[in-house]
C-alpha cells in the first residue's frame, strides 16, 4: 500500500512530476495580463462615469431622490 501523498512508481510518478512542473508555471497572471486587465478596468470605469454623469441619468437619480424625500410616511 502506498502513502496518499506519494505518486506511484514508474510512469505514474513521471506523469505526476510533469503535472506538478506544468502547474508551477501557471500560478498567476503575468505583468502583461495585469496591464491588459488594468486598461480594461479603466476603460469600463470611464464608460460608467460618462453614463452616470449624463443628463438623463442625473435627472432620473435626482427625481428618484426627490420622490423619496417627499414621500408621505
mmJSON file of the N, C-alpha and C atoms, coordinates in Angstrom:
{"data_MODEL":{"atom_site":{
"group_PDB":["ATOM","ATOM","ATOM","ATOM","ATOM","ATOM","ATOM","ATOM","ATOM","ATOM","ATOM","ATOM","ATOM","ATOM","ATOM","ATOM","ATOM","ATOM","ATOM","ATOM","ATOM","ATOM","ATOM","ATOM","ATOM","ATOM","ATOM","ATOM","ATOM","ATOM","ATOM","ATOM","ATOM","ATOM","ATOM","ATOM","ATOM","ATOM","ATOM","ATOM","ATOM","ATOM","ATOM","ATOM","ATOM","ATOM","ATOM","ATOM","ATOM","ATOM","ATOM","ATOM","ATOM","ATOM","ATOM","ATOM","ATOM","ATOM","ATOM","ATOM","ATOM","ATOM","ATOM","ATOM","ATOM","ATOM","ATOM","ATOM","ATOM","ATOM","ATOM","ATOM","ATOM","ATOM","ATOM","ATOM","ATOM","ATOM","ATOM","ATOM","ATOM","ATOM","ATOM","ATOM","ATOM","ATOM","ATOM","ATOM","ATOM","ATOM","ATOM","ATOM","ATOM","ATOM","ATOM","ATOM","ATOM","ATOM","ATOM","ATOM","ATOM","ATOM","ATOM","ATOM","ATOM","ATOM","ATOM","ATOM","ATOM","ATOM","ATOM","ATOM","ATOM","ATOM","ATOM","ATOM","ATOM","ATOM","ATOM","ATOM","ATOM","ATOM","ATOM","ATOM","ATOM","ATOM","ATOM","ATOM","ATOM","ATOM","ATOM","ATOM","ATOM","ATOM","ATOM","ATOM","ATOM","ATOM","ATOM","ATOM","ATOM","ATOM","ATOM","ATOM","ATOM","ATOM","ATOM","ATOM","ATOM","ATOM","ATOM","ATOM","ATOM","ATOM","ATOM","ATOM","ATOM","ATOM","ATOM","ATOM","ATOM","ATOM","ATOM","ATOM","ATOM","ATOM","ATOM","ATOM","ATOM","ATOM","ATOM","ATOM","ATOM","ATOM","ATOM","ATOM","ATOM","ATOM","ATOM","ATOM","ATOM","ATOM","ATOM","ATOM","ATOM","ATOM","ATOM","ATOM","ATOM","ATOM","ATOM","ATOM","ATOM","ATOM","ATOM","ATOM","ATOM","ATOM","ATOM","ATOM","ATOM","ATOM","ATOM","ATOM","ATOM","ATOM","ATOM","ATOM","ATOM","ATOM","ATOM","ATOM","ATOM","ATOM","ATOM","ATOM","ATOM","ATOM","ATOM"],
"id":[1,2,3,4,5,6,7,8,9,10,11,12,13,14,15,16,17,18,19,20,21,22,23,24,25,26,27,28,29,30,31,32,33,34,35,36,37,38,39,40,41,42,43,44,45,46,47,48,49,50,51,52,53,54,55,56,57,58,59,60,61,62,63,64,65,66,67,68,69,70,71,72,73,74,75,76,77,78,79,80,81,82,83,84,85,86,87,88,89,90,91,92,93,94,95,96,97,98,99,100,101,102,103,104,105,106,107,108,109,110,111,112,113,114,115,116,117,118,119,120,121,122,123,124,125,126,127,128,129,130,131,132,133,134,135,136,137,138,139,140,141,142,143,144,145,146,147,148,149,150,151,152,153,154,155,156,157,158,159,160,161,162,163,164,165,166,167,168,169,170,171,172,173,174,175,176,177,178,179,180,181,182,183,184,185,186,187,188,189,190,191,192,193,194,195,196,197,198,199,200,201,202,203,204,205,206,207,208,209,210,211,212,213,214,215,216,217,218,219],
"type_symbol":["N","C","C","N","C","C","N","C","C","N","C","C","N","C","C","N","C","C","N","C","C","N","C","C","N","C","C","N","C","C","N","C","C","N","C","C","N","C","C","N","C","C","N","C","C","N","C","C","N","C","C","N","C","C","N","C","C","N","C","C","N","C","C","N","C","C","N","C","C","N","C","C","N","C","C","N","C","C","N","C","C","N","C","C","N","C","C","N","C","C","N","C","C","N","C","C","N","C","C","N","C","C","N","C","C","N","C","C","N","C","C","N","C","C","N","C","C","N","C","C","N","C","C","N","C","C","N","C","C","N","C","C","N","C","C","N","C","C","N","C","C","N","C","C","N","C","C","N","C","C","N","C","C","N","C","C","N","C","C","N","C","C","N","C","C","N","C","C","N","C","C","N","C","C","N","C","C","N","C","C","N","C","C","N","C","C","N","C","C","N","C","C","N","C","C","N","C","C","N","C","C","N","C","C","N","C","C","N","C","C","N","C","C","N","C","C","N","C","C"],
"label_atom_id":["N","CA","C","N","CA","C","N","CA","C","N","CA","C","N","CA","C","N","CA","C","N","CA","C","N","CA","C","N","CA","C","N","CA","C","N","CA","C","N","CA","C","N","CA","C","N","CA","C","N","CA","C","N","CA","C","N","CA","C","N","CA","C","N","CA","C","N","CA","C","N","CA","C","N","CA","C","N","CA","C","N","CA","C","N","CA","C","N","CA","C","N","CA","C","N","CA","C","N","CA","C","N","CA","C","N","CA","C","N","CA","C","N","CA","C","N","CA","C","N","CA","C","N","CA","C","N","CA","C","N","CA","C","N","CA","C","N","CA","C","N","CA","C","N","CA","C","N","CA","C","N","CA","C","N","CA","C","N","CA","C","N","CA","C","N","CA","C","N","CA","C","N","CA","C","N","CA","C","N","CA","C","N","CA","C","N","CA","C","N","CA","C","N","CA","C","N","CA","C","N","CA","C","N","CA","C","N","CA","C","N","CA","C","N","CA","C","N","CA","C","N","CA","C","N","CA","C","N","CA","C","N","CA","C","N","CA","C","N","CA","C","N","CA","C","N","CA","C","N","CA","C","N","CA","C"],
"label_alt_id":[null,null,null,null,null,null,null,null,null,null,null,null,null,null,null,null,null,null,null,null,null,null,null,null,null,null,null,null,null,null,null,null,null,null,null,null,null,null,null,null,null,null,null,null,null,null,null,null,null,null,null,null,null,null,null,null,null,null,null,null,null,null,null,null,null,null,null,null,null,null,null,null,null,null,null,null,null,null,null,null,null,null,null,null,null,null,null,null,null,null,null,null,null,null,null,null,null,null,null,null,null,null,null,null,null,null,null,null,null,null,null,null,null,null,null,null,null,null,null,null,null,null,null,null,null,null,null,null,null,null,null,null,null,null,null,null,null,null,null,null,null,null,null,null,null,null,null,null,null,null,null,null,null,null,null,null,null,null,null,null,null,null,null,null,null,null,null,null,null,null,null,null,null,null,null,null,null,null,null,null,null,null,null,null,null,null,null,null,null,null,null,null,null,null,null,null,null,null,null,null,null,null,null,null,null,null,null,null,null,null,null,null,null,null,null,null,null,null,null],
"label_comp_id":["UNK","UNK","UNK","UNK","UNK","UNK","UNK","UNK","UNK","UNK","UNK","UNK","UNK","UNK","UNK","UNK","UNK","UNK","UNK","UNK","UNK","UNK","UNK","UNK","UNK","UNK","UNK","UNK","UNK","UNK","UNK","UNK","UNK","UNK","UNK","UNK","UNK","UNK","UNK","UNK","UNK","UNK","UNK","UNK","UNK","UNK","UNK","UNK","UNK","UNK","UNK","UNK","UNK","UNK","UNK","UNK","UNK","UNK","UNK","UNK","UNK","UNK","UNK","UNK","UNK","UNK","UNK","UNK","UNK","UNK","UNK","UNK","UNK","UNK","UNK","UNK","UNK","UNK","UNK","UNK","UNK","UNK","UNK","UNK","UNK","UNK","UNK","UNK","UNK","UNK","UNK","UNK","UNK","UNK","UNK","UNK","UNK","UNK","UNK","UNK","UNK","UNK","UNK","UNK","UNK","UNK","UNK","UNK","UNK","UNK","UNK","UNK","UNK","UNK","UNK","UNK","UNK","UNK","UNK","UNK","UNK","UNK","UNK","UNK","UNK","UNK","UNK","UNK","UNK","UNK","UNK","UNK","UNK","UNK","UNK","UNK","UNK","UNK","UNK","UNK","UNK","UNK","UNK","UNK","UNK","UNK","UNK","UNK","UNK","UNK","UNK","UNK","UNK","UNK","UNK","UNK","UNK","UNK","UNK","UNK","UNK","UNK","UNK","UNK","UNK","UNK","UNK","UNK","UNK","UNK","UNK","UNK","UNK","UNK","UNK","UNK","UNK","UNK","UNK","UNK","UNK","UNK","UNK","UNK","UNK","UNK","UNK","UNK","UNK","UNK","UNK","UNK","UNK","UNK","UNK","UNK","UNK","UNK","UNK","UNK","UNK","UNK","UNK","UNK","UNK","UNK","UNK","UNK","UNK","UNK","UNK","UNK","UNK","UNK","UNK","UNK","UNK","UNK","UNK"],
"label_asym_id":["A","A","A","A","A","A","A","A","A","A","A","A","A","A","A","A","A","A","A","A","A","A","A","A","A","A","A","A","A","A","A","A","A","A","A","A","A","A","A","A","A","A","A","A","A","A","A","A","A","A","A","A","A","A","A","A","A","A","A","A","A","A","A","A","A","A","A","A","A","A","A","A","A","A","A","A","A","A","A","A","A","A","A","A","A","A","A","A","A","A","A","A","A","A","A","A","A","A","A","A","A","A","A","A","A","A","A","A","A","A","A","A","A","A","A","A","A","A","A","A","A","A","A","A","A","A","A","A","A","A","A","A","A","A","A","A","A","A","A","A","A","A","A","A","A","A","A","A","A","A","A","A","A","A","A","A","A","A","A","A","A","A","A","A","A","A","A","A","A","A","A","A","A","A","A","A","A","A","A","A","A","A","A","A","A","A","A","A","A","A","A","A","A","A","A","A","A","A","A","A","A","A","A","A","A","A","A","A","A","A","A","A","A","A","A","A","A","A","A"],
"label_entity_id":["1","1","1","1","1","1","1","1","1","1","1","1","1","1","1","1","1","1","1","1","1","1","1","1","1","1","1","1","1","1","1","1","1","1","1","1","1","1","1","1","1","1","1","1","1","1","1","1","1","1","1","1","1","1","1","1","1","1","1","1","1","1","1","1","1","1","1","1","1","1","1","1","1","1","1","1","1","1","1","1","1","1","1","1","1","1","1","1","1","1","1","1","1","1","1","1","1","1","1","1","1","1","1","1","1","1","1","1","1","1","1","1","1","1","1","1","1","1","1","1","1","1","1","1","1","1","1","1","1","1","1","1","1","1","1","1","1","1","1","1","1","1","1","1","1","1","1","1","1","1","1","1","1","1","1","1","1","1","1","1","1","1","1","1","1","1","1","1","1","1","1","1","1","1","1","1","1","1","1","1","1","1","1","1","1","1","1","1","1","1","1","1","1","1","1","1","1","1","1","1","1","1","1","1","1","1","1","1","1","1","1","1","1","1","1","1","1","1","1"],
"label_seq_id":[1,1,1,2,2,2,3,3,3,4,4,4,5,5,5,6,6,6,7,7,7,8,8,8,9,9,9,10,10,10,11,11,11,12,12,12,13,13,13,14,14,14,15,15,15,16,16,16,17,17,17,18,18,18,19,19,19,20,20,20,21,21,21,22,22,22,23,23,23,24,24,24,25,25,25,26,26,26,27,27,27,28,28,28,29,29,29,30,30,30,31,31,31,32,32,32,33,33,33,34,34,34,35,35,35,36,36,36,37,37,37,38,38,38,39,39,39,40,40,40,41,41,41,42,42,42,43,43,43,44,44,44,45,45,45,46,46,46,47,47,47,48,48,48,49,49,49,50,50,50,51,51,51,52,52,52,53,53,53,54,54,54,55,55,55,56,56,56,57,57,57,58,58,58,59,59,59,60,60,60,61,61,61,62,62,62,63,63,63,64,64,64,65,65,65,66,66,66,67,67,67,68,68,68,69,69,69,70,70,70,71,71,71,72,72,72,73,73,73],
"pdbx_PDB_ins_code":[null,null,null,null,null,null,null,null,null,null,null,null,null,null,null,null,null,null,null,null,null,null,null,null,null,null,null,null,null,null,null,null,null,null,null,null,null,null,null,null,null,null,null,null,null,null,null,null,null,null,null,null,null,null,null,null,null,null,null,null,null,null,null,null,null,null,null,null,null,null,null,null,null,null,null,null,null,null,null,null,null,null,null,null,null,null,null,null,null,null,null,null,null,null,null,null,null,null,null,null,null,null,null,null,null,null,null,null,null,null,null,null,null,null,null,null,null,null,null,null,null,null,null,null,null,null,null,null,null,null,null,null,null,null,null,null,null,null,null,null,null,null,null,null,null,null,null,null,null,null,null,null,null,null,null,null,null,null,null,null,null,null,null,null,null,null,null,null,null,null,null,null,null,null,null,null,null,null,null,null,null,null,null,null,null,null,null,null,null,null,null,null,null,null,null,null,null,null,null,null,null,null,null,null,null,null,null,null,null,null,null,null,null,null,null,null,null,null,null],
"Cartn_x":[0.851,0.0,0.89,0.617,1.443,0.778,1.606,1.101,0.284,-0.663,-1.537,-0.789,0.233,0.936,1.985,2.33,3.395,2.807,3.329,2.853,3.348,2.684,3.086,4.417,5.086,6.381,6.182,7.252,7.246,6.561,5.713,5.049,4.147,3.476,2.619,3.415,4.604,5.455,5.93,6.303,6.754,5.623,4.433,3.282,2.989,3.066,2.819,3.86,5.121,6.166,5.944,5.522,5.242,4.061,3.037,1.875,2.247,3.047,3.481,4.307,5.213,6.059,5.218,4.236,3.372,2.507,2.072,1.196,1.953,3.208,4.003,4.1,4.229,4.395,3.113,1.997,0.712,0.082,0.906,0.433,-0.349,-0.076,-0.766,-0.646,-1.124,-1.082,0.3,0.657,1.926,1.725,2.806,2.747,1.897,2.014,1.221,-0.271,-0.623,-2.031,-2.555,-1.725,-2.125,-2.343,-1.474,-1.596,-2.885,-3.198,-4.426,-5.644,-5.6,-6.711,-6.909,-5.814,-5.895,-6.471,-6.041,-6.584,-8.075,-8.47,-9.883,-10.717,-10.21,-10.929,-11.037,-9.979,-10.0,-10.977,-11.013,-11.95,-13.391,-13.661,-15.007,-15.397,-14.464,-14.739,-15.048,-14.331,-14.58,-15.962,-16.343,-17.673,-18.76,-18.605,-19.601,-19.704,-18.581,-18.59,-19.374,-19.158,-19.875,-21.379,-21.749,-23.168,-23.812,-23.159,-23.735,-23.811,-22.868,-22.873,-23.645,-24.261,-25.058,-26.331,-26.927,-28.106,-29.285,-29.521,-30.677,-30.558,-29.409,-29.212,-29.214,-28.564,-28.538,-29.954,-30.745,-32.128,-32.961,-32.772,-33.52,-33.144,-31.85,-31.42,-31.94,-31.916,-32.414,-33.912,-34.667,-36.106,-36.39,-35.592,-35.766,-35.512,-34.461,-34.141,-35.224,-35.685,-36.738,-38.026,-38.36,-39.565,-39.453,-38.242,-38.046,-38.118,-37.585,-37.597,-38.985,-39.804,-41.143,-42.22,-41.845,-42.832,-43.502,-44.802,-45.541,-45.303,-45.192,-44.961,-46.229],
"Cartn_y":[-1.179,0.0,1.233,2.202,3.397,4.518,5.458,6.603,7.51,8.236,9.092,10.241,10.766,11.912,11.569,10.294,9.907,9.345,9.767,9.197,7.764,7.018,5.634,5.625,4.486,4.362,4.248,4.503,4.298,5.428,5.045,6.007,6.955,6.488,7.343,8.42,8.063,9.045,10.109,9.69,10.622,11.579,11.048,11.878,12.88,12.435,13.329,14.447,14.114,15.137,16.15,15.673,16.583,17.492,16.943,17.749,18.83,18.471,19.461,20.561,20.201,21.188,22.104,21.554,22.356,23.296,22.843,23.656,24.811,24.611,25.664,26.912,26.746,27.871,28.662,28.163,28.799,29.285,29.77,30.116,31.422,32.365,33.655,34.395,35.626,36.439,37.045,37.216,37.864,39.379,40.088,41.549,42.041,41.4,41.794,41.59,40.501,40.254,41.287,41.674,42.728,44.049,44.348,45.595,45.605,44.515,44.434,44.526,43.846,43.906,45.301,45.987,47.356,48.3,48.171,49.009,48.746,47.487,47.152,47.738,47.654,48.217,49.733,50.389,51.843,52.253,51.503,51.804,51.624,50.579,50.355,51.472,51.897,52.987,54.28,54.548,55.755,55.72,54.576,54.441,54.609,53.976,54.099,55.543,56.222,57.629,58.475,58.258,59.009,58.736,57.494,57.142,57.778,57.659,58.16,59.681,60.354,61.818,62.41,61.564,62.087,62.734,63.597,64.342,63.457,62.427,61.563,60.819,60.262,59.504,60.433,61.582,62.551,63.017,63.307,63.72,62.634,61.404,60.287,60.065,60.15,59.985,61.113,62.326,63.472,63.319,62.902,62.701,61.6,60.553,59.453,59.915,60.687,61.193,62.148,63.045,63.98,63.25,62.222,61.43,60.734,60.219,59.526,60.502,61.704,62.692,63.276,63.35,63.924,62.881,61.643,60.583,60.784,60.462,60.563,59.303,59.511,58.378,57.851],
"Cartn_z":[0.0,0.0,0.0,-0.872,-0.926,-0.135,0.277,1.032,0.12,0.685,-0.11,-0.786,-0.18,-0.72,-1.77,-1.915,-2.844,-4.126,-5.292,-6.548,-6.718,-7.561,-7.834,-8.562,-8.539,-9.214,-10.723,-11.473,-12.917,-13.658,-14.598,-15.471,-14.68,-13.657,-12.837,-12.141,-11.666,-10.998,-11.979,-13.186,-14.212,-14.603,-14.749,-15.091,-13.973,-12.735,-11.6,-11.564,-11.84,-11.846,-12.968,-14.124,-15.245,-14.93,-14.308,-13.954,-12.943,-11.956,-10.969,-11.624,-12.516,-13.191,-14.078,-14.754,-15.618,-14.793,-13.648,-12.8,-12.151,-11.828,-11.187,-12.051,-13.368,-14.265,-14.485,-14.025,-14.274,-12.975,-12.054,-10.723,-10.684,-11.565,-11.511,-12.818,-12.8,-14.015,-14.207,-15.444,-15.756,-15.79,-15.927,-15.955,-17.128,-18.272,-19.438,-19.178,-18.517,-18.201,-17.215,-16.24,-15.31,-16.049,-16.996,-17.759,-18.569,-19.226,-20.022,-19.11,-17.976,-17.026,-16.469,-16.176,-15.658,-16.702,-17.949,-19.03,-19.24,-19.182,-19.352,-18.211,-16.983,-15.836,-15.942,-16.389,-16.551,-17.657,-18.735,-19.825,-19.349,-18.61,-18.076,-17.113,-16.271,-15.337,-16.089,-17.165,-17.948,-18.595,-19.114,-19.729,-18.675,-17.526,-16.46,-15.968,-15.868,-15.447,-16.445,-17.722,-18.752,-18.682,-18.436,-18.36,-17.134,-15.983,-14.733,-14.72,-15.34,-15.343,-16.522,-17.34,-18.455,-17.912,-18.707,-18.28,-17.91,-18.702,-18.465,-17.136,-16.872,-15.64,-14.433,-14.556,-13.454,-13.125,-14.15,-13.942,-13.284,-13.727,-13.153,-11.689,-11.382,-9.992,-9.116,-9.637,-8.873,-8.614,-9.618,-9.454,-8.435,-8.456,-7.51,-6.079,-5.877,-4.534,-4.053,-4.932,-4.539,-4.189,-4.975,-4.686,-3.35,-3.035,-1.767,-0.609,-0.776,0.308,0.537,-0.502,-0.396,-0.125,0.092,0.328,1.67,1.7,2.953,3.783,5.064,5.96,6.514],
"occupancy":[1.0,1.0,1.0,1.0,1.0,1.0,1.0,1.0,1.0,1.0,1.0,1.0,1.0,1.0,1.0,1.0,1.0,1.0,1.0,1.0,1.0,1.0,1.0,1.0,1.0,1.0,1.0,1.0,1.0,1.0,1.0,1.0,1.0,1.0,1.0,1.0,1.0,1.0,1.0,1.0,1.0,1.0,1.0,1.0,1.0,1.0,1.0,1.0,1.0,1.0,1.0,1.0,1.0,1.0,1.0,1.0,1.0,1.0,1.0,1.0,1.0,1.0,1.0,1.0,1.0,1.0,1.0,1.0,1.0,1.0,1.0,1.0,1.0,1.0,1.0,1.0,1.0,1.0,1.0,1.0,1.0,1.0,1.0,1.0,1.0,1.0,1.0,1.0,1.0,1.0,1.0,1.0,1.0,1.0,1.0,1.0,1.0,1.0,1.0,1.0,1.0,1.0,1.0,1.0,1.0,1.0,1.0,1.0,1.0,1.0,1.0,1.0,1.0,1.0,1.0,1.0,1.0,1.0,1.0,1.0,1.0,1.0,1.0,1.0,1.0,1.0,1.0,1.0,1.0,1.0,1.0,1.0,1.0,1.0,1.0,1.0,1.0,1.0,1.0,1.0,1.0,1.0,1.0,1.0,1.0,1.0,1.0,1.0,1.0,1.0,1.0,1.0,1.0,1.0,1.0,1.0,1.0,1.0,1.0,1.0,1.0,1.0,1.0,1.0,1.0,1.0,1.0,1.0,1.0,1.0,1.0,1.0,1.0,1.0,1.0,1.0,1.0,1.0,1.0,1.0,1.0,1.0,1.0,1.0,1.0,1.0,1.0,1.0,1.0,1.0,1.0,1.0,1.0,1.0,1.0,1.0,1.0,1.0,1.0,1.0,1.0,1.0,1.0,1.0,1.0,1.0,1.0,1.0,1.0,1.0,1.0,1.0,1.0,1.0,1.0,1.0,1.0,1.0,1.0],
"B_iso_or_equiv":[0.0,0.0,0.0,0.0,0.0,0.0,0.0,0.0,0.0,0.0,0.0,0.0,0.0,0.0,0.0,0.0,0.0,0.0,0.0,0.0,0.0,0.0,0.0,0.0,0.0,0.0,0.0,0.0,0.0,0.0,0.0,0.0,0.0,0.0,0.0,0.0,0.0,0.0,0.0,0.0,0.0,0.0,0.0,0.0,0.0,0.0,0.0,0.0,0.0,0.0,0.0,0.0,0.0,0.0,0.0,0.0,0.0,0.0,0.0,0.0,0.0,0.0,0.0,0.0,0.0,0.0,0.0,0.0,0.0,0.0,0.0,0.0,0.0,0.0,0.0,0.0,0.0,0.0,0.0,0.0,0.0,0.0,0.0,0.0,0.0,0.0,0.0,0.0,0.0,0.0,0.0,0.0,0.0,0.0,0.0,0.0,0.0,0.0,0.0,0.0,0.0,0.0,0.0,0.0,0.0,0.0,0.0,0.0,0.0,0.0,0.0,0.0,0.0,0.0,0.0,0.0,0.0,0.0,0.0,0.0,0.0,0.0,0.0,0.0,0.0,0.0,0.0,0.0,0.0,0.0,0.0,0.0,0.0,0.0,0.0,0.0,0.0,0.0,0.0,0.0,0.0,0.0,0.0,0.0,0.0,0.0,0.0,0.0,0.0,0.0,0.0,0.0,0.0,0.0,0.0,0.0,0.0,0.0,0.0,0.0,0.0,0.0,0.0,0.0,0.0,0.0,0.0,0.0,0.0,0.0,0.0,0.0,0.0,0.0,0.0,0.0,0.0,0.0,0.0,0.0,0.0,0.0,0.0,0.0,0.0,0.0,0.0,0.0,0.0,0.0,0.0,0.0,0.0,0.0,0.0,0.0,0.0,0.0,0.0,0.0,0.0,0.0,0.0,0.0,0.0,0.0,0.0,0.0,0.0,0.0,0.0,0.0,0.0,0.0,0.0,0.0,0.0,0.0,0.0],
"pdbx_formal_charge":[null,null,null,null,null,null,null,null,null,null,null,null,null,null,null,null,null,null,null,null,null,null,null,null,null,null,null,null,null,null,null,null,null,null,null,null,null,null,null,null,null,null,null,null,null,null,null,null,null,null,null,null,null,null,null,null,null,null,null,null,null,null,null,null,null,null,null,null,null,null,null,null,null,null,null,null,null,null,null,null,null,null,null,null,null,null,null,null,null,null,null,null,null,null,null,null,null,null,null,null,null,null,null,null,null,null,null,null,null,null,null,null,null,null,null,null,null,null,null,null,null,null,null,null,null,null,null,null,null,null,null,null,null,null,null,null,null,null,null,null,null,null,null,null,null,null,null,null,null,null,null,null,null,null,null,null,null,null,null,null,null,null,null,null,null,null,null,null,null,null,null,null,null,null,null,null,null,null,null,null,null,null,null,null,null,null,null,null,null,null,null,null,null,null,null,null,null,null,null,null,null,null,null,null,null,null,null,null,null,null,null,null,null,null,null,null,null,null,null],
"auth_seq_id":[1,1,1,2,2,2,3,3,3,4,4,4,5,5,5,6,6,6,7,7,7,8,8,8,9,9,9,10,10,10,11,11,11,12,12,12,13,13,13,14,14,14,15,15,15,16,16,16,17,17,17,18,18,18,19,19,19,20,20,20,21,21,21,22,22,22,23,23,23,24,24,24,25,25,25,26,26,26,27,27,27,28,28,28,29,29,29,30,30,30,31,31,31,32,32,32,33,33,33,34,34,34,35,35,35,36,36,36,37,37,37,38,38,38,39,39,39,40,40,40,41,41,41,42,42,42,43,43,43,44,44,44,45,45,45,46,46,46,47,47,47,48,48,48,49,49,49,50,50,50,51,51,51,52,52,52,53,53,53,54,54,54,55,55,55,56,56,56,57,57,57,58,58,58,59,59,59,60,60,60,61,61,61,62,62,62,63,63,63,64,64,64,65,65,65,66,66,66,67,67,67,68,68,68,69,69,69,70,70,70,71,71,71,72,72,72,73,73,73],
"auth_comp_id":["UNK","UNK","UNK","UNK","UNK","UNK","UNK","UNK","UNK","UNK","UNK","UNK","UNK","UNK","UNK","UNK","UNK","UNK","UNK","UNK","UNK","UNK","UNK","UNK","UNK","UNK","UNK","UNK","UNK","UNK","UNK","UNK","UNK","UNK","UNK","UNK","UNK","UNK","UNK","UNK","UNK","UNK","UNK","UNK","UNK","UNK","UNK","UNK","UNK","UNK","UNK","UNK","UNK","UNK","UNK","UNK","UNK","UNK","UNK","UNK","UNK","UNK","UNK","UNK","UNK","UNK","UNK","UNK","UNK","UNK","UNK","UNK","UNK","UNK","UNK","UNK","UNK","UNK","UNK","UNK","UNK","UNK","UNK","UNK","UNK","UNK","UNK","UNK","UNK","UNK","UNK","UNK","UNK","UNK","UNK","UNK","UNK","UNK","UNK","UNK","UNK","UNK","UNK","UNK","UNK","UNK","UNK","UNK","UNK","UNK","UNK","UNK","UNK","UNK","UNK","UNK","UNK","UNK","UNK","UNK","UNK","UNK","UNK","UNK","UNK","UNK","UNK","UNK","UNK","UNK","UNK","UNK","UNK","UNK","UNK","UNK","UNK","UNK","UNK","UNK","UNK","UNK","UNK","UNK","UNK","UNK","UNK","UNK","UNK","UNK","UNK","UNK","UNK","UNK","UNK","UNK","UNK","UNK","UNK","UNK","UNK","UNK","UNK","UNK","UNK","UNK","UNK","UNK","UNK","UNK","UNK","UNK","UNK","UNK","UNK","UNK","UNK","UNK","UNK","UNK","UNK","UNK","UNK","UNK","UNK","UNK","UNK","UNK","UNK","UNK","UNK","UNK","UNK","UNK","UNK","UNK","UNK","UNK","UNK","UNK","UNK","UNK","UNK","UNK","UNK","UNK","UNK","UNK","UNK","UNK","UNK","UNK","UNK","UNK","UNK","UNK","UNK","UNK","UNK"],
"auth_asym_id":["A","A","A","A","A","A","A","A","A","A","A","A","A","A","A","A","A","A","A","A","A","A","A","A","A","A","A","A","A","A","A","A","A","A","A","A","A","A","A","A","A","A","A","A","A","A","A","A","A","A","A","A","A","A","A","A","A","A","A","A","A","A","A","A","A","A","A","A","A","A","A","A","A","A","A","A","A","A","A","A","A","A","A","A","A","A","A","A","A","A","A","A","A","A","A","A","A","A","A","A","A","A","A","A","A","A","A","A","A","A","A","A","A","A","A","A","A","A","A","A","A","A","A","A","A","A","A","A","A","A","A","A","A","A","A","A","A","A","A","A","A","A","A","A","A","A","A","A","A","A","A","A","A","A","A","A","A","A","A","A","A","A","A","A","A","A","A","A","A","A","A","A","A","A","A","A","A","A","A","A","A","A","A","A","A","A","A","A","A","A","A","A","A","A","A","A","A","A","A","A","A","A","A","A","A","A","A","A","A","A","A","A","A","A","A","A","A","A","A"],
"auth_atom_id":["N","CA","C","N","CA","C","N","CA","C","N","CA","C","N","CA","C","N","CA","C","N","CA","C","N","CA","C","N","CA","C","N","CA","C","N","CA","C","N","CA","C","N","CA","C","N","CA","C","N","CA","C","N","CA","C","N","CA","C","N","CA","C","N","CA","C","N","CA","C","N","CA","C","N","CA","C","N","CA","C","N","CA","C","N","CA","C","N","CA","C","N","CA","C","N","CA","C","N","CA","C","N","CA","C","N","CA","C","N","CA","C","N","CA","C","N","CA","C","N","CA","C","N","CA","C","N","CA","C","N","CA","C","N","CA","C","N","CA","C","N","CA","C","N","CA","C","N","CA","C","N","CA","C","N","CA","C","N","CA","C","N","CA","C","N","CA","C","N","CA","C","N","CA","C","N","CA","C","N","CA","C","N","CA","C","N","CA","C","N","CA","C","N","CA","C","N","CA","C","N","CA","C","N","CA","C","N","CA","C","N","CA","C","N","CA","C","N","CA","C","N","CA","C","N","CA","C","N","CA","C","N","CA","C","N","CA","C","N","CA","C","N","CA","C","N","CA","C","N","CA","C","N","CA","C"],
"pdbx_PDB_model_num":[1,1,1,1,1,1,1,1,1,1,1,1,1,1,1,1,1,1,1,1,1,1,1,1,1,1,1,1,1,1,1,1,1,1,1,1,1,1,1,1,1,1,1,1,1,1,1,1,1,1,1,1,1,1,1,1,1,1,1,1,1,1,1,1,1,1,1,1,1,1,1,1,1,1,1,1,1,1,1,1,1,1,1,1,1,1,1,1,1,1,1,1,1,1,1,1,1,1,1,1,1,1,1,1,1,1,1,1,1,1,1,1,1,1,1,1,1,1,1,1,1,1,1,1,1,1,1,1,1,1,1,1,1,1,1,1,1,1,1,1,1,1,1,1,1,1,1,1,1,1,1,1,1,1,1,1,1,1,1,1,1,1,1,1,1,1,1,1,1,1,1,1,1,1,1,1,1,1,1,1,1,1,1,1,1,1,1,1,1,1,1,1,1,1,1,1,1,1,1,1,1,1,1,1,1,1,1,1,1,1,1,1,1,1,1,1,1,1,1]
}}}
